[in-house]
Amino acid sequence: MREEERRLAKRDDLVDQKMETIATKEHAVEVAERGIAEKERALAAKDQELTDAIAKQTEELLRVARLSMEEARATLLETIAKDVEIDAGQLIERKVNEAKETAEQEAREIVGTAIQRYAAEHTCDSTVSTVDIPSDDMKGRVIGREGRNIRAFEKATGVDVIVDDTPGVVVVSAFDPVRREVARRSLERLIQDGRIHPARIEEVAAETEKEVNQQIIQAGKKVCVEANVRGLHGKLSQLLGRLQFRTSFGQNVLRHSVEVAFLSQMIADDLGLDGEMARRAGLLHDIGKAVDHEVEGGHPQIGGDLLKRYGENSVIINVAVGHHGEGDNHDLYTAIVSAADAISASRPGARRETLDRYIKRLEKLEEIASDFEGVKQAYAIQAGREVRVIVDAGSVDDRLATKAARDIAKKIEEEMTYPGEIKVTLIRETRCVEYAR
């Protein structure tokens, strides 16, 4: 019994110790809870203080910046828009580079091969409608008594004859190139013959007109054989022959059409399309220029109407209408002939421009480029084939430069008409200059 009592007493002591330990822990927990509650109250107070401080700072910023909340929001949106524009410029640059890696090399090979295979001579002609007069006495005979000879000549040929103080030259002027050619040949024949009077003028003009018309027919047939185009309506063949006397910026339109025909065929063959169809479309693409001085409208639409009237294929008609970007039905053949047309027109020596048109084109290029934000200077170089744009490095960064160059090129395409292509080179640089003294 005594052993059991000692054991129980010892057990009671252990229980008392545990109770004391639990009481101590409960007290510590209560203290910790009170501390946490105090911290929560302190954090809530600080949060309120921070909210009040942010509100005061926002009010102070708006007061200093003199902006309303709406204006500040608009400023923020503008900043975001600039960031998005930068991202768009990067995306454009990346996509353009990816496309160039594959497409540019293939296109260059196709076009280069076509040009190399054709290898025609330059087609630039000099067509000045002037007639040499051997002496002032002959000039007087051309004019006739009280101008009767020159009036009869103008009536018979339908041209204007300009006789001024320039020694040894008479100028023949007319919109119709065939009529002008008839007048030029008739006048040369009359001067060589020496017999100049109204009856003789009418006789020579009629004979010369027949010769020129016969030459037009033969030229049309010859060019059809040269380009291997079969089944062409006789009227279209005759209109092709008329192009022999028509020039565009000094380039003979008939030789230009033959050149475009062969280039179109070669490009179409390399792309797996119908080369014969492309060659026919290339030959007839400028057919409207044969009568554009007689019919109102541009030569693409006139050509399309002529081809439709004489039963040509719808593909040929679409090419004639759309080779300068007009019309709605653009297909691969239109793109091919447009490319061949640009190649023929833009290569060195193919065409000439008048000085006024040349200067106006350069001025327009520089004006378009200078209108863009951040552009400091713009220079048209290489006879208008390239425009170099110098931008402010502070307002246009490297990421926006690609987009700016693309925007300038698109605006040039929309507002200008030009042969070939125009290269836009955008230059951005930062120069830091300091002097050691």
Secondary structure, 3 states (H helix, E strand, C coil): CHHHHHHHHHHHHHHHHHHHHHHHHHHHHHHHHHHHHHHHHHHHHHHHHHHHHHHHHHHHHHHHHCCCHHHHHHHHHHHHHHHHHHHHHHHHHHHHHHHHHHHHHHHHHHHHHHHHHHCCCCCECCCCCEEECCCHHHHHHHHCHHHHHHHHHHHHHCCEEECCCCCCEEEEECCCHHHHHHHHHHHHHHHHHCCCCHHHHHHHHHHHHHHHHHHHHHHHHHHHHHHCCCCCCHHHHHHHHHHHHCEECCEEHHHHHHHHHHHHHHHHHHCCCCHHHHHHHHHHCCHHHHCCCCCCCCHHHHHHHHHHHCCCCHHHHHHHHHCCCCCCCCCHHHHHHHHHHHHHHHCCCCCCCCHHHHHHHHHHHHHHHHCCCCEEEEEEEHHHCEEEEEECCCCCCHHHHHHHHHHHHHHHHHHCCCCCCCEEEEECCCCCCCCCC
